[in-house]
């Protein structure tokens, strides 16, 4: 019975995420780098070096996908899992249904997770293969086992980024009526994590993702001057830490939803 309820809510959430017009901007956000890389592959006639192309892809992934695209997409999707239904005055239908509220939280979170993983997983995979598939050394690299390991790392970090940011913004949507200011605070912490004191860096998702990226993006310019070097966590600790964050976040969200009372006139 609970499995059927979970799958029903999951299917409804996936349909809402993929068909909701308000979220259509996520697709060009996710696929924008693919367009840039495709133009680079079509029009760049100069000899391409494997290390240079790897550095470009690493920069796109770390500075655009992790810090901008995935961040804002998760902020929009996960903060609205409950807050959006409150605004649309439809949440009471789910709360009045004969199902455990913990199940409701888990299913809605899983729906957002699967939707974001599908969008950004496809986008990152396409960028990876187009970046290395347009020149001879890149195609030779794709035929090696190292390419699959690097590709798997990119997808794994993408999944953990969605998991970490999704958990944070699920809680933001439940705790705050207006998520804009908390989102800006989280954005500031994540965007400037490299220049923050070590204690604050430990509170960011970016800190736990950096040791897992397969290729380190170069830090240049003014950012390199102010960067605070902090010993990175072990890769296994990064994975465990983000999984524990998600578990703790879901437990807290379930308890909060269990006590949730809908008052549309004041919310």
C-alpha positions, 0 to 999 in steps of 0.5 A: 500500500505504501509503495503504491502511494509513494509511486503515485506521489512520485509520478504526480511530482515528476509530471508537475516538474516536467510539464510546469511552464514556470520551470521551463527556464531550467532546460535552457539553463542546463543546456546552455553550456552544450550550445557553447561547446557545440559552437566551439566544436564546429568552428574552432579549427585550431589544434585542440589539446586534451589537457586544455579541453579538460580544463575548459570542461572542468571550469564549466562544470565547477563554476557554472553547473555547481555554483549557478545552474544546479544551485538555482534550479534546486532553489526553484524546484525544492523550495516550492515542493511544499511552499508552492502548493501552499501558494496555489492552495492545493496542499490540503488535498495531500494532507487530508489524504490517508497517508503518512506525512513522512511518506509525502515528504520522501515522495515529493523529495524523490520526485524533485531529485529524479527530475533534476538528475534527469535534466542535469545528468543528460546535460553534463553527459552531453557536454562531456561527449561533445567536448571530447568527441570533436578532435582526435585526441579526445576521441582516443581518450573516450575509448579509454577506461579513464574516460569512463571513470572521469565521466562517472565522477562528473555524474556522481558529483552532479547527483550529490550536488542535487542531493545537497542543494535539494535538501537545503532548499526543501528546508528553506521552503518549509521554514520560511514563507519568503525563501528569497533572503535565505536563498541569497544567503546560501548563494553568498556562502556557496559563491564565495566559499573559497575565500571564507574562513575554514569554519564557514567553508565546512558549512557549504555544499561546495566544500564537500563537492570539491574533492570529488571533481575529477579535474580541478578547475584552475583558480586565476585572477583576484580569486586566487589572491583571496582564496583561503586554502583549507584541507579538503575532506576525504572523498568518502567523508564528502559522500557520507556527509552529504548523504547524512545531510539529506537524511537529517534534512528529511527527518526534520522536514517530516517532523515539521510537515507532521505538525503543519497546519494549513491556514491559507488566509494568513500564509 
